[in-house]
């Protein structure tokens, strides 16, 4: 059980997902979580779960060990300036804001404050996130605190900060890429005879199983692909047609395009 309290500034999709994921983990008491949003009615449903809510960012900061910054990138500097006078030296700031560096945060709140960057994805709401974490903080105690949070919410790895934008594309944007594949596979399933709900279920569970083979087995994707491609079979015929139509190259180009956009 996490003994410290957590304040989440920003109750948008990601902030809400973090709060709900923490609640689902049953490793923290609901009233140890507070979420802020200016339009308070948009997060009122969190109260039903026992999570505290407020429209006051300063209230989120008060008395919390960990402060998670989950606002839009253009809002982050002003929000940090607003709360920085109330931040204590023993608190830990975790930013999940795209493009905002540890150094950029420290310049606003002060070098004496422990700052981490984390890039989870929205699967954090069901404790299946891939979260990449970076920091300039060399305190093992603070690092343990940060990882103790995100380890409850999926897989976590520590990376160099220069790779945070890349991790945003591969892990956070990657959720959308994977969902678009499932959508396309579902549409193909409808064309070959399934109703929409059944096609989506089969496609989604198949992707989940494929990912599980790699995560649990630790093998290269081609190793698992070879298991289901027989000579002159339907699998290799389908794979080759997809490659002829640019399946892999279009996905790689999409990832690079997203990265350049950041």
NULOPA-387903 format. One record per residue (C-alpha): residue number from 1; x, y, z. Coordinates in Angstrom, 1 decimal. Layout:
+-----+--------+--------+--------+
:  nr :     c1 :     c2 :     c3 :
+-----+--------+--------+--------+
: NUM :      X :      Y :      Z :
...
+-----+--------+--------+--------+
END
This chain:
+-----+--------+--------+--------+
:  nr :     c1 :     c2 :     c3 :
+-----+--------+--------+--------+
:   1 :    0.0 :    0.0 :    0.0 :
:   2 :    1.3 :    3.4 :   -1.0 :
:   3 :    1.6 :    5.5 :    2.2 :
:   4 :    1.9 :    8.9 :    0.6 :
:   5 :   -0.7 :   11.2 :   -1.0 :
:   6 :   -0.8 :   12.1 :   -4.7 :
:   7 :   -2.1 :   15.3 :   -6.3 :
:   8 :   -2.9 :   15.3 :  -10.0 :
:   9 :   -3.1 :   18.8 :  -11.7 :
:  10 :   -5.2 :   18.3 :  -14.7 :
:  11 :   -8.3 :   16.0 :  -14.9 :
:  12 :   -8.2 :   15.5 :  -18.7 :
:  13 :   -8.0 :   12.0 :  -20.3 :
:  14 :   -4.5 :   11.2 :  -19.0 :
:  15 :   -5.0 :   12.7 :  -15.6 :
:  16 :   -8.3 :   10.8 :  -15.1 :
:  17 :   -6.7 :    7.6 :  -16.4 :
:  18 :   -3.9 :    7.9 :  -13.9 :
:  19 :   -6.3 :    8.5 :  -11.0 :
:  20 :   -8.6 :    5.6 :  -12.0 :
:  21 :   -5.6 :    3.3 :  -12.6 :
:  22 :   -4.3 :    4.0 :   -9.1 :
:  23 :   -7.7 :    3.4 :   -7.7 :
:  24 :   -7.9 :    0.1 :   -9.6 :
:  25 :   -4.6 :   -1.0 :   -8.2 :
:  26 :   -6.0 :   -1.0 :   -4.7 :
:  27 :   -2.5 :    0.2 :   -3.5 :
:  28 :   -3.6 :    3.6 :   -2.4 :
:  29 :   -6.7 :    4.8 :   -0.5 :
:  30 :   -9.1 :    6.9 :   -2.7 :
:  31 :   -8.9 :    9.9 :   -0.4 :
:  32 :   -5.2 :    9.9 :   -0.8 :
:  33 :   -5.7 :   11.0 :   -4.4 :
:  34 :   -6.8 :   14.6 :   -5.4 :
:  35 :   -7.5 :   15.8 :   -9.0 :
:  36 :   -8.0 :   19.3 :  -10.1 :
:  37 :   -9.7 :   20.8 :  -13.1 :
:  38 :  -11.0 :   24.3 :  -13.8 :
:  39 :  -14.3 :   22.9 :  -15.1 :
:  40 :  -15.0 :   20.9 :  -12.0 :
:  41 :  -18.3 :   19.3 :  -13.4 :
:  42 :  -16.2 :   17.3 :  -15.9 :
:  43 :  -14.5 :   15.3 :  -13.1 :
:  44 :  -17.4 :   15.1 :  -10.6 :
:  45 :  -17.9 :   11.4 :  -11.4 :
:  46 :  -14.5 :   10.7 :   -9.7 :
:  47 :  -16.1 :   11.6 :   -6.4 :
:  48 :  -18.2 :    8.5 :   -6.6 :
:  49 :  -15.0 :    6.5 :   -6.4 :
:  50 :  -13.9 :    8.4 :   -3.3 :
:  51 :  -11.3 :   10.5 :   -5.1 :
:  52 :  -11.1 :   14.1 :   -3.9 :
:  53 :  -11.6 :   16.8 :   -6.6 :
:  54 :  -11.1 :   20.6 :   -6.7 :
:  55 :  -10.9 :   23.5 :   -9.1 :
:  56 :   -8.0 :   25.0 :   -7.2 :
:  57 :   -4.5 :   23.8 :   -8.2 :
:  58 :   -3.0 :   25.2 :   -5.0 :
:  59 :   -5.2 :   22.8 :   -3.0 :
:  60 :   -3.8 :   19.9 :   -5.0 :
:  61 :   -0.3 :   20.9 :   -4.1 :
:  62 :   -0.9 :   21.4 :   -0.4 :
:  63 :    0.2 :   18.5 :    1.8 :
:  64 :    0.9 :   16.0 :   -1.1 :
:  65 :    4.1 :   14.1 :   -1.4 :
:  66 :    3.8 :   13.6 :   -5.1 :
:  67 :    2.4 :   16.1 :   -7.6 :
:  68 :    1.6 :   14.9 :  -11.1 :
:  69 :    1.4 :   17.6 :  -13.8 :
:  70 :   -1.1 :   16.4 :  -16.4 :
:  71 :   -2.2 :   19.6 :  -18.3 :
:  72 :   -1.9 :   20.6 :  -21.9 :
:  73 :    1.7 :   21.6 :  -23.0 :
:  74 :    0.6 :   25.3 :  -23.6 :
:  75 :   -0.9 :   25.5 :  -20.1 :
:  76 :    2.0 :   23.9 :  -18.2 :
:  77 :    4.3 :   27.0 :  -17.7 :
:  78 :    1.5 :   29.2 :  -16.3 :
:  79 :    0.3 :   26.4 :  -14.0 :
:  80 :    3.8 :   25.8 :  -12.7 :
:  81 :    4.2 :   29.5 :  -12.0 :
:  82 :    0.9 :   29.5 :  -10.2 :
:  83 :    1.8 :   26.6 :   -7.8 :
:  84 :    5.6 :   27.0 :   -7.5 :
:  85 :    5.4 :   29.3 :   -4.4 :
:  86 :    3.5 :   26.5 :   -2.6 :
:  87 :    5.8 :   23.6 :   -3.5 :
:  88 :    8.0 :   22.3 :   -0.7 :
:  89 :   11.6 :   20.9 :   -1.1 :
:  90 :   10.5 :   17.5 :    0.0 :
:  91 :    7.8 :   17.1 :   -2.7 :
:  92 :    8.3 :   15.2 :   -5.9 :
:  93 :    7.0 :   16.6 :   -9.2 :
:  94 :    6.1 :   14.2 :  -12.1 :
:  95 :    5.3 :   15.7 :  -15.4 :
:  96 :    3.4 :   13.8 :  -18.0 :
:  97 :    3.4 :   16.8 :  -20.3 :
:  98 :    4.7 :   16.3 :  -23.8 :
:  99 :    7.7 :   18.3 :  -24.8 :
: 100 :    8.4 :   19.9 :  -21.4 :
: 101 :   11.9 :   19.1 :  -20.2 :
: 102 :   13.1 :   18.5 :  -16.6 :
: 103 :   15.3 :   21.5 :  -16.9 :
: 104 :   12.4 :   23.6 :  -18.2 :
: 105 :   10.3 :   22.7 :  -15.1 :
: 106 :   13.2 :   23.2 :  -12.7 :
: 107 :   13.7 :   26.8 :  -14.1 :
: 108 :   10.2 :   27.6 :  -12.9 :
: 109 :    9.9 :   25.7 :   -9.6 :
: 110 :   13.6 :   25.8 :   -8.6 :
: 111 :   16.5 :   23.5 :   -8.8 :
: 112 :   16.0 :   22.2 :   -5.2 :
: 113 :   12.7 :   20.4 :   -6.2 :
: 114 :   12.8 :   16.8 :   -7.4 :
: 115 :   11.5 :   16.6 :  -10.9 :
: 116 :   10.7 :   13.5 :  -13.1 :
: 117 :    9.2 :   13.1 :  -16.5 :
: 118 :    6.9 :   10.2 :  -17.2 :
: 119 :    5.2 :    9.2 :  -20.4 :
: 120 :    2.5 :    6.7 :  -19.9 :
: 121 :   -0.4 :    6.0 :  -22.3 :
: 122 :   -4.2 :    5.9 :  -21.7 :
: 123 :   -4.1 :    2.1 :  -21.0 :
: 124 :   -2.9 :    3.3 :  -17.6 :
: 125 :   -6.7 :    3.4 :  -16.6 :
: 126 :   -6.7 :   -0.5 :  -16.8 :
: 127 :   -3.2 :   -0.8 :  -15.4 :
: 128 :   -1.7 :   -1.9 :  -18.8 :
: 129 :    0.4 :    1.2 :  -19.6 :
: 130 :    3.9 :    1.3 :  -21.0 :
: 131 :    5.5 :    4.1 :  -19.0 :
: 132 :    8.9 :    5.6 :  -19.8 :
: 133 :   10.5 :    7.6 :  -17.0 :
: 134 :   13.5 :   10.1 :  -17.0 :
: 135 :   15.0 :   12.5 :  -14.5 :
: 136 :   18.1 :   14.4 :  -13.5 :
: 137 :   17.4 :   13.4 :   -9.8 :
: 138 :   20.0 :   11.0 :   -8.4 :
: 139 :   18.0 :   10.3 :   -5.2 :
: 140 :   17.2 :    6.6 :   -5.1 :
: 141 :   14.5 :    7.3 :   -2.6 :
: 142 :   12.7 :    9.7 :   -5.0 :
: 143 :   13.1 :    7.3 :   -7.9 :
: 144 :   11.7 :    4.5 :   -5.9 :
: 145 :    8.6 :    6.6 :   -5.1 :
: 146 :    8.0 :    7.4 :   -8.7 :
: 147 :    8.4 :    3.8 :   -9.9 :
: 148 :    6.3 :    2.6 :   -7.0 :
: 149 :    3.4 :    4.6 :   -8.6 :
: 150 :    3.8 :    3.6 :  -12.2 :
: 151 :    4.8 :   -0.1 :  -11.5 :
: 152 :    1.2 :   -0.5 :  -10.3 :
: 153 :   -0.1 :    0.7 :  -13.6 :
: 154 :    1.7 :   -1.5 :  -16.2 :
: 155 :    5.3 :   -1.8 :  -17.4 :
: 156 :    7.9 :    0.8 :  -16.6 :
: 157 :   11.4 :    1.6 :  -17.9 :
: 158 :   13.9 :    4.3 :  -17.2 :
: 159 :   15.3 :    6.1 :  -20.3 :
: 160 :   17.4 :    9.1 :  -21.1 :
: 161 :   15.4 :   12.3 :  -21.4 :
: 162 :   16.5 :   12.8 :  -25.0 :
: 163 :   14.4 :    9.8 :  -25.8 :
: 164 :   11.2 :   11.1 :  -24.2 :
: 165 :    9.7 :   12.4 :  -27.4 :
: 166 :   10.4 :    9.1 :  -29.1 :
: 167 :    8.7 :    7.3 :  -26.3 :
: 168 :    5.7 :    9.6 :  -26.6 :
: 169 :    5.3 :    8.5 :  -30.2 :
: 170 :    6.0 :    4.8 :  -29.7 :
: 171 :    4.0 :    4.3 :  -26.5 :
: 172 :    1.4 :    7.1 :  -26.3 :
: 173 :    0.7 :    7.6 :  -29.9 :
: 174 :    1.2 :    3.9 :  -30.4 :
: 175 :   -2.1 :    3.2 :  -28.6 :
: 176 :   -3.9 :    5.0 :  -31.5 :
: 177 :   -1.8 :    3.1 :  -34.1 :
: 178 :   -2.7 :   -0.3 :  -32.5 :
: 179 :   -6.4 :    0.7 :  -32.2 :
: 180 :   -6.4 :    1.8 :  -35.9 :
: 181 :   -5.0 :   -1.7 :  -36.8 :
: 182 :   -7.7 :   -3.4 :  -34.8 :
: 183 :  -10.4 :   -1.2 :  -36.4 :
: 184 :   -9.1 :   -2.1 :  -39.9 :
: 185 :   -8.9 :   -5.8 :  -39.0 :
: 186 :  -12.4 :   -5.6 :  -37.7 :
: 187 :  -13.6 :   -4.1 :  -41.0 :
: 188 :  -11.9 :   -6.9 :  -42.9 :
: 189 :  -13.6 :   -9.4 :  -40.6 :
: 190 :  -17.0 :   -7.9 :  -41.5 :
: 191 :  -16.2 :   -8.3 :  -45.2 :
: 192 :  -15.5 :  -12.0 :  -44.7 :
: 193 :  -18.8 :  -12.7 :  -42.8 :
: 194 :  -18.6 :  -11.6 :  -39.1 :
: 195 :  -20.9 :   -9.1 :  -37.5 :
: 196 :  -19.2 :   -5.9 :  -36.3 :
: 197 :  -19.1 :   -6.8 :  -32.5 :
: 198 :  -17.7 :  -10.3 :  -33.2 :
: 199 :  -15.1 :   -9.1 :  -35.6 :
: 200 :  -13.9 :   -6.5 :  -33.1 :
: 201 :  -13.7 :   -9.0 :  -30.3 :
: 202 :  -11.7 :  -11.5 :  -32.4 :
: 203 :   -9.4 :   -8.7 :  -33.7 :
: 204 :   -8.8 :   -7.2 :  -30.3 :
: 205 :   -8.2 :  -10.5 :  -28.5 :
: 206 :   -5.8 :  -11.6 :  -31.2 :
: 207 :   -3.7 :   -8.5 :  -30.9 :
: 208 :   -3.7 :   -8.9 :  -27.1 :
: 209 :   -2.5 :  -12.5 :  -27.6 :
: 210 :    0.2 :  -11.5 :  -30.1 :
: 211 :    1.5 :   -8.9 :  -27.7 :
: 212 :    1.5 :  -11.4 :  -24.9 :
: 213 :    3.6 :  -13.9 :  -26.9 :
: 214 :    6.3 :  -11.2 :  -27.3 :
: 215 :    6.2 :   -9.9 :  -23.7 :
: 216 :    6.1 :  -13.3 :  -22.0 :
: 217 :    8.1 :  -15.2 :  -24.5 :
: 218 :   10.7 :  -12.6 :  -25.2 :
: 219 :   11.1 :  -13.7 :  -28.8 :
: 220 :   11.4 :  -11.6 :  -32.0 :
: 221 :    8.1 :  -11.0 :  -33.8 :
: 222 :    9.4 :  -12.9 :  -36.9 :
: 223 :    9.9 :  -16.0 :  -34.7 :
: 224 :    6.2 :  -16.1 :  -33.8 :
: 225 :    5.2 :  -15.1 :  -37.4 :
: 226 :    7.1 :  -18.2 :  -38.7 :
: 227 :    5.0 :  -20.4 :  -36.5 :
: 228 :    1.8 :  -19.5 :  -38.4 :
: 229 :    3.2 :  -19.2 :  -42.0 :
: 230 :    3.1 :  -22.5 :  -43.9 :
: 231 :    4.3 :  -22.9 :  -47.5 :
: 232 :    1.7 :  -21.7 :  -50.0 :
: 233 :   -0.6 :  -20.9 :  -47.1 :
: 234 :   -3.2 :  -18.2 :  -46.5 :
: 235 :   -1.1 :  -16.4 :  -43.8 :
: 236 :    1.9 :  -15.7 :  -46.0 :
: 237 :   -0.3 :  -14.8 :  -48.9 :
: 238 :   -2.1 :  -12.2 :  -46.8 :
: 239 :    1.2 :  -10.9 :  -45.3 :
: 240 :    2.8 :  -10.5 :  -48.7 :
: 241 :   -0.2 :   -8.6 :  -50.1 :
: 242 :   -0.1 :   -6.2 :  -47.1 :
: 243 :    3.6 :   -5.6 :  -47.7 :
: 244 :    3.0 :   -5.0 :  -51.4 :
: 245 :    0.4 :   -2.4 :  -50.3 :
: 246 :    3.0 :   -0.7 :  -48.0 :
: 247 :    1.8 :   -2.0 :  -44.6 :
: 248 :    5.2 :   -1.9 :  -42.8 :
: 249 :    6.6 :    1.2 :  -44.6 :
: 250 :    3.4 :    3.2 :  -44.0 :
: 251 :    3.5 :    2.4 :  -40.3 :
: 252 :    7.2 :    3.4 :  -40.0 :
: 253 :    6.5 :    6.6 :  -42.0 :
: 254 :    3.6 :    7.4 :  -39.6 :
: 255 :    5.8 :    7.0 :  -36.6 :
: 256 :    8.5 :    9.2 :  -38.1 :
: 257 :    5.8 :   11.8 :  -39.1 :
: 258 :    4.5 :   11.9 :  -35.5 :
: 259 :    8.0 :   12.2 :  -34.2 :
: 260 :    8.8 :   15.2 :  -36.5 :
: 261 :    5.6 :   16.8 :  -35.4 :
: 262 :    6.7 :   16.8 :  -31.8 :
+-----+--------+--------+--------+
END
